[in-house]
C-alpha cells in the first residue's frame, strides 16, 4: 500500500507538473523570435554609402550573422539583381523578400522594372515574398469602395505574375490610406487570392503606437514580417532601436502576441555605412531583450 507520505509527495509532484504546464513561455523562450537566423536585413542597398557590390554585401551580412535579406532597390541596382540572387545563394543567405513600389505610372500594377525583377527571379528558379508598397496617387480622388477595388485589382495582377515563380505577395505599410491596418484587411478580403500577407513596419507605423496591441490583433492572420525601428512620436522618422521611447513596449507586445514570423532589422539611414547601422540596431535590440528578460 502507498504510505501517506508517498501519497502526499506524489500529489505535490503532480501539482508542480500541472503548474509548469500552465505557465506561459518564459521571455527567454519567446526571444527565439529574435534569433539571428530569424532576422532579415532590410533597406540595406540604396542607403549604403559604401555602395557595396553583391559579393561585398553578402560577405558583410554573413560576417554579422544574417542568413536572410530583403531586396530594396533603385533602378540603378537592377542590372546587378541576377548576380545578387546568385551571390546570396552561394553565401546561403535567403532572399526573403523583394520590394515592389507601385505608383500611378503602372496601369496594370507592373512597370518594366518590375518585370525585370520577376524575370530575374524566374530565371534563377527562386521564390520569395513580393512586398507591395503603394503611392497615394494610385487611389487619389476615389471613394472608399473604389479604392479597395482598385488596389485589390493591382494586388491580384501582381500575385498572378509572382506565382509564376512560386512567389507570394504581401502588403507593405508605407503610409497613407493603403497603410491603415483596417484598409489592408479590406483589400485582402477583396482579392481573388487567399494567401496575401502583410508586412508591418515600425518606421511607417507611428500612427499605430498607441494602439499597437489592437493593430496586431487585426493583422495577425496575415502578418508575415515585422520590421523594427526606434519609435518616437515627435522626432525623426528613423531612430535606432533602443533610442526611442516606445519600441521596447511594442516589442514586448509583439512577443506576448505569439507572432512567429520574420523580424526585419533596417539599415535605413542616409549617408552611412549600412554595416554600422545594422550593428547599432542589433545592439539596441539585444539591450531591449535583456531588459525584458529581467
C-alpha positions in Angstrom: 0.0 0.0 0.0 1.1 3.6 -0.7 2.0 5.4 2.6 0.5 8.7 3.4 3.9 10.4 2.9 4.3 8.8 -0.5 0.8 9.9 -1.5 1.4 13.5 -0.4 4.7 13.5 -2.3 3.0 12.2 -5.4 0.2 14.8 -5.2 2.7 17.6 -4.7 4.7 16.4 -7.8 1.6 16.3 -9.9 0.6 19.8 -8.8 4.1 21.1 -9.8 3.8 19.4 -13.2 0.4 21.0 -13.8 1.6 24.4 -12.8 4.6 24.1 -15.1 2.3 23.0 -18.0 0.0 26.0 -17.5 2.8 28.7 -17.2 3.3 30.9 -20.2 6.7 30.5 -22.1 9.5 32.5 -20.4 10.8 35.6 -22.0 14.0 33.8 -22.9 11.9 31.2 -24.8 10.0 33.9 -26.6 13.2 35.6 -27.6 13.8 32.8 -30.1 11.7 35.1 -32.3 14.8 37.4 -32.3 17.4 34.7 -33.0 19.9 35.7 -35.8 18.5 33.1 -38.1 15.1 34.8 -37.9 16.3 38.3 -38.6 16.0 39.9 -42.1 18.4 42.6 -43.2 16.2 45.2 -44.8 16.7 48.6 -46.6 20.4 48.0 -46.9 21.1 48.6 -50.6 20.0 52.1 -51.5 21.1 53.6 -48.2 24.7 52.2 -48.1 27.3 54.9 -48.5 29.8 52.1 -49.3 27.9 51.2 -52.4 28.8 47.6 -51.9 28.7 45.0 -54.7 26.5 41.9 -54.3 29.6 40.0 -53.2 30.7 42.6 -50.6 27.1 42.9 -49.3 26.7 39.1 -48.9 30.1 38.9 -47.1 29.1 41.7 -44.8 25.8 40.0 -43.9 27.5 36.7 -43.2 30.0 38.5 -41.0 27.2 40.0 -38.9 25.4 36.7 -38.7 22.5 37.3 -41.0 21.0 34.5 -43.1 18.1 36.4 -44.6 17.9 39.6 -46.7 15.2 41.6 -48.3 15.9 43.3 -51.6 15.2 47.0 -51.6 16.4 48.7 -54.7 16.6 51.7 -57.0 16.6 51.3 -60.8 20.4 51.6 -60.9 20.7 48.4 -58.9 18.6 46.2 -61.2 21.3 45.3 -63.7 23.0 43.5 -60.8 20.0 41.8 -59.5 20.7 38.4 -61.2 24.2 38.5 -59.7 22.7 39.4 -56.3 20.5 36.3 -56.3 23.4 34.0 -57.3 25.7 35.5 -54.7 23.1 35.2 -51.9 22.7 31.5 -52.9 26.5 31.0 -52.7 26.6 32.5 -49.2 23.5 30.5 -48.1 21.5 33.7 -47.5 17.8 33.5 -48.1 16.2 36.1 -50.3 13.1 36.5 -48.1 11.5 39.5 -50.0 11.7 41.9 -52.9 10.3 45.4 -52.8 7.8 46.5 -55.4 6.9 50.2 -55.4 3.8 51.0 -57.4 2.6 54.4 -58.4 0.2 55.8 -60.9 2.5 55.1 -63.8 1.5 51.4 -63.5 -1.8 50.9 -65.3 -1.9 47.1 -64.6 0.2 47.0 -61.5 3.5 46.4 -63.2 6.2 48.6 -64.7 9.1 47.5 -67.0 11.4 47.4 -63.9 9.0 45.2 -62.1 9.1 42.7 -65.0 12.9 42.7 -64.9 12.7 41.7 -61.3 10.2 38.9 -62.0 12.3 37.7 -64.9 15.4 37.5 -62.8 13.6 35.6 -60.0 12.1 33.2 -62.5 15.4 32.7 -64.4 17.1 31.9 -61.0 14.4 29.4 -60.1 13.8 31.0 -56.7 10.7 32.1 -54.9 10.2 34.9 -52.5 7.7 37.3 -51.0 6.9 40.4 -53.1 6.3 43.4 -50.8 3.9 45.8 -52.4 4.2 49.4 -51.5 1.7 51.8 -52.9 2.0 55.6 -53.6 -1.1 57.5 -52.6 -1.5 58.8 -56.2 -2.7 55.2 -57.1 -6.0 55.8 -55.5 -6.2 59.6 -55.1 -9.7 61.1 -55.5 -11.6 57.7 -55.3 -14.3 56.8 -52.9 -13.6 54.2 -50.3 -15.1 51.3 -52.1 -13.4 52.3 -55.3 -10.0 52.5 -53.6 -10.5 48.9 -52.2 -11.5 47.6 -55.7 -8.6 49.3 -57.5 -5.9 48.3 -55.1 -7.2 44.7 -54.8 -7.1 44.5 -58.6 -3.5 45.6 -58.6 -2.6 43.1 -55.9 -4.3 40.4 -57.9 -2.3 41.2 -61.0 1.0 41.3 -59.1 0.1 38.0 -57.5 -0.6 36.4 -60.9 2.9 37.3 -62.1 4.5 36.4 -58.8 3.1 32.9 -58.7 4.9 32.1 -62.0 8.0 31.7 -59.8 6.2 30.3 -56.8 6.4 33.6 -55.1 3.8 35.2 -52.9 2.8 38.8 -52.2 2.4 40.9 -49.1 1.0 44.4 -48.4 3.7 46.8 -47.1 2.5 49.7 -44.9 4.1 52.8 -46.4 1.8 55.4 -45.0 -1.4 56.8 -46.5 -4.8 55.1 -46.8 -3.3 51.8 -48.0 -1.2 51.5 -44.9 -4.0 51.6 -42.4 -4.5 48.1 -40.9 -8.3 48.0 -41.4 -7.9 49.1 -45.0 -5.2 46.4 -45.7 -7.6 43.8 -44.4 -10.4 45.1 -46.6 -8.0 45.0 -49.6 -7.0 41.4 -48.9 -10.6 40.3 -48.5 -11.5 41.9 -51.8 -8.6 40.0 -53.5 -9.2 36.8 -55.5 -6.5 35.1 -53.6 -6.3 33.8 -50.0 -2.6 33.8 -49.5 -1.9 37.5 -49.4 0.4 38.6 -46.5 1.1 41.8 -44.6 4.4 43.4 -43.6 4.2 45.8 -40.7 6.9 48.5 -40.5 7.6 50.3 -37.2 9.1 53.2 -39.2 5.9 53.6 -41.2 3.6 52.9 -38.2 4.0 55.9 -35.9 0.2 56.4 -36.0 -0.2 52.9 -34.5 2.0 53.4 -31.4 -0.9 53.9 -29.0 -2.9 51.0 -30.4 -0.2 48.6 -31.4 -1.8 45.7 -29.5 -5.1 46.2 -31.3 -3.2 46.6 -34.6 -1.5 43.2 -34.1 -4.9 41.6 -33.4 -6.2 43.0 -36.7 -3.2 42.0 -38.8 -2.2 38.7 -37.1 -4.0 36.3 -39.6 -1.9 37.8 -42.4 1.2 39.1 -40.7 4.4 37.6 -42.0 7.1 40.1 -41.1 7.6 43.0 -38.7 10.4 45.5 -39.4 11.7 47.2 -36.3 12.7 50.8 -35.6 13.2 53.1 -32.7 9.9 54.8 -32.1 9.3 58.5 -31.2 6.2 60.5 -31.9 7.9 63.9 -32.3 11.3 63.0 -33.7 12.9 61.7 -36.8 11.2 59.1 -39.0 14.2 56.7 -38.5 15.6 56.2 -35.0 18.0 53.4 -33.9 16.3 50.5 -32.0 16.7 51.2 -28.3 17.0 55.0 -28.7 13.2 55.7 -28.8 10.6 55.8 -26.1 8.1 53.3 -27.4 9.7 50.4 -29.2 10.5 48.4 -26.0 6.8 48.2 -25.1 5.9 47.5 -28.7 8.5 44.7 -28.9 7.1 43.3 -25.6 3.6 43.4 -27.1 4.9 41.6 -30.2 6.4 38.9 -28.0 3.3 38.5 -26.0 1.1 38.2 -29.1 2.6 34.9 -30.2 3.8 36.2 -33.5 6.2 33.8 -35.1 7.1 35.3 -38.5 10.3 37.2 -39.6 11.8 40.2 -37.9 13.4 42.9 -40.0 16.4 44.9 -39.0 16.7 48.0 -41.1 19.7 49.9 -42.4 17.5 52.9 -43.4 19.7 56.0 -42.8 21.2 58.4 -45.2 24.9 58.7 -45.8 26.2 55.9 -43.5 27.9 52.6 -43.8 24.9 50.2 -43.6 27.1 47.8 -41.6 27.3 50.3 -38.8 23.6 51.0 -38.8 22.8 47.2 -38.7 25.2 46.8 -35.8 23.6 49.6 -33.8 20.2 48.2 -34.3 21.3 44.7 -33.4 22.9 46.1 -30.2 19.8 48.1 -29.3 17.6 45.1 -29.8 19.8 43.0 -27.7 19.7 45.5 -24.8 15.9 45.7 -25.0 15.6 41.9 -24.9 17.9 41.8 -21.9 15.8 44.3 -20.1 12.6 42.4 -20.9 14.2 39.2 -19.6 15.0 40.6 -16.2 
